[in-house]
Amino acid sequence: MKKNTLNVARLLLSSAPFCIANAAFAQTQNTDDVSAEDSSAIIVTGVRPAYRGNFDELEIPQSDQVLDSEILRDTNALDLNAALDLSASVARQNNFGGLWNSFSIRGFSGDINLPSNFLVNGFNAGRGFGGPRDISGIEAIEVLKGPRSAVYGRGEPGGTINLITKRPQLETSGYVQFQGGSFDFYRGDVDLQTTLGDKIGIRIAGFYEDAGSFRGPKETQKHGLYPSVRFDIGENSILTYELEYTSQELPQDRGVIFSDQFGFSPRRLFTGEPDALIDTEVLGHQLEFQHNFNDNWGILVGAGYRETSLVGDAYENNFGGRQPYLVDGQAISRFFRFRDYEAEYLALRAELTGEFNTGGIRHRLIAGVDYDEFDNDQVANRFRQAGIGGAPSSALDPQTYLLIFLDNPQYGVFPRPDAAAQIDRLETTSGFGFYIQDQIDLTDRLQIRLGGRFDDFDQELINRRSDPAAVSESSNDAFSPQAGIVYRATDGISLYASYGEGIRQLSGADFEGNSFDPNKSTSFEAGIKLDLGTVFPGVQGSASATYFDVDQSNILIFDPRPEAAGELIPAGEARSRGLELDANASFDSGLRIWFSYAYTDAEYTNSGTDSATFTTFNPGEPLINSPDHQLSLQISQSFAVGDLPAQIGGGMLHVGERNGEVGGNFDLPDYTTFRLFGQIEPIENFAIRVDVENLFDETYYTDSFANVWVQPGAPRTVRVSGRFRF
């Protein structure tokens, strides 16, 4: 493990706020008084987002969605899962019993044993075990769909999620908010920012939440703090430091069980133990420096470092051969597991952006290098019983099988089981990459984009259950090309197409000790984009229609060869094709409409045995948790009640039927939920709001791993909040 690299990164990033503070103090001591008008002239406003370059939306040959702060407020989304429901291209996946975020984009979800990766301000930051991501420190969320590997690097072919954090804006403002609601829900949020002089901004966001659950004696506590500092160095440079700290105490909840004979177990029946809690924690740092050499050229250099942990006990629903609920529908058996997971993640990046002309042809260039290193240290002990051989619950010893009876659930009656070692390993993966992208204006209307990325990555796996510990090492490299074309039919309409190839590093080696070839993908999409403001008077926003076709190969499956003795091989294949329709419109009248629809046909294209579920899939079988149809619609209207500002709105989410288990005959039913909200400001800067989720109290299920691990959606929920702005 490359601890020296990580230790140096930890030292540098931990000292960053003190360096910035000292520089800020020195700057404020030597800055002459300037008027507000003069001050605004020297603020660096040309901040180039990482990996994006200087393009407006109609010039990008790929489909994007931006969940801005307004739509996030309209939906009162509190965590990343709820926010991503706004995009029909994103589907919920098995979330490890509520312990992390897991989602698919255009049907593809990645490693089922790890949280879904996402970016934070362009940095890879989703890996690790910090628990579900809260929205408190998030300004906006970008859903970057389509082939992105040529610039973003190793990832899933369906797209990438980028979280844009709340950063100082060189102003004084903020809010304090309190909420209370159904199932003993209480939460407080704060977002404050101010300045020191004319060039230093400070911002602090945070939250505290204490909540019960509709699922019996289940409680969660969580809190987070997200301070950041911005220092404008002269007229052309910005230095920004951000800290992320989140701590959560929550039970692992594997959800309900489905049986063909007895249906779903009660959605209000919690099958864990109230005192069996998982503690998750994340401490992250992000340091970023941007300098604009002139109006055309700039450089961005950054580093991110995160430590995450997940520690605690869990009681989990047993699978079929040990599950009496599938026999008599009277009781649910459980197994016990203790986990101690720790991870460290380092990401470094330097990127140059600029514009130049060759023979009258305009070029917009992005070129960069990055390095990341991920240490994944896992220890797990498990107590699991013998199979029941089809016996009913009345024939089983309740303590041995940790039974929960549906008609009389009792908690805390069994001693903590003695668990045997299941996992004890340390995996270190690292990767170095460099990329280049050039968007060329062939005419005033026609542009092409050419790009490519080279990746070189290494992996070391230490299995400490062996004596002595078994060590395996592997390395690989790959090139990912990308090409796109954009035609500006008018100033407000563009047609585009793009093609890209991508990779994702796989852990481990085959039975001969050879490292796995990376997961590979090819992606094509074509579509039309519309700037609504150029077509319809009194409207601001955008709309798009996209067709996509994605192929993925080298999915890990069990090696069918007898000599492989149950080892894995990258030989699975899958494909996803579909159509997306997205629109986001704001009217001068105060009406806002958000519309997102996706048709996704995601399926396996060969046969194999899944490496996580041990079940066999065949060509044409749908990918798990991927609906054919998904629709999100949100509408809000601002108006006045007398002289009092007010707003009402609502939304609908429809999720189609999904495959609930790889290789099984279990489907999750489709569902449609509705929500309403209303808000009024009875006094200036103070707003009262009421939200009603699942208005018609629909019984529904959001995702599953198998028929014994199915997540139920919440019943009708009411929340009341008060927010004071200043």
QUIVEN-V145733 format. One record per helix or strand of 3 or more residues. SS is the DSSP state (A for helix, B for strand). FROM is the first residue (numbers start at 0). TO is the last residue. If there is no record, write none. Layout:
SS;FROM;TO + SS;FROM;TO
This chain:
A;2;28 + A;35;41 + A;56;58 + B;63;66 + A;68;74 + A;79;83 + B;89;91 + B;102;104 + B;137;144 + A;148;151 + B;158;164 + B;172;180 + B;184;195 + B;199;210 + B;219;232 + B;236;249 + B;277;291 + B;297;316 + A;319;321 + A;324;327 + B;333;357 + B;360;382 + A;392;394 + B;419;440 + B;445;462 + B;469;489 + B;492;503 + B;518;530 + A;531;534 + B;538;557 + A;561;563 + B;567;586 + B;590;603 + B;607;609 + B;628;640 + B;643;654 + B;670;682 + B;685;692 + B;700;705 + B;708;711 + B;716;724
